[in-house]
Amino acid sequence: MKFSLGLSGLVGFYQKKYGSPEWRPVQSVQEADRYIESNAPLVQNTVVTVPIHQRNTSFQLKINSTSPFPVTLSSMTWEGNYSPRYYRRA
C-alpha cells in the first residue's frame, strides 16, 4: 500500500490479523529530512510505502499519530495480483 501524505508530522502504521488480539507495528521507510530550527519539523509531501504480504480480507490496518503536529492523508493506492475465480480458457 502506498499512502500519499501532505503536510504531516510523524505517522505510525499498525496491522492486526483477524482473530489476533494484538496490533503489530508495520515498519515503513521514511526519508530523512532537515528543517530550520525555528520551524516545525513537518514534511510537505511524501509517499510512504507500507509492505503487506497478505490477502486484503485477512487483516486490518490502522494509521496512528501520537505527534502534536497535524497529519494530512491525501490518497492511498495499492499494488497486487488480480486473478478472477473460475477462469475458463476460450
Secondary structure, 3 states (H helix, E strand, C coil): CEEEECCECCCEEEEEECCCCCCEEECCCCCCCCCCCCCCCCECCEEEECCCCCCCCCEEEEEECCCCCCCCEEEEECCCCCCCCCCCCC
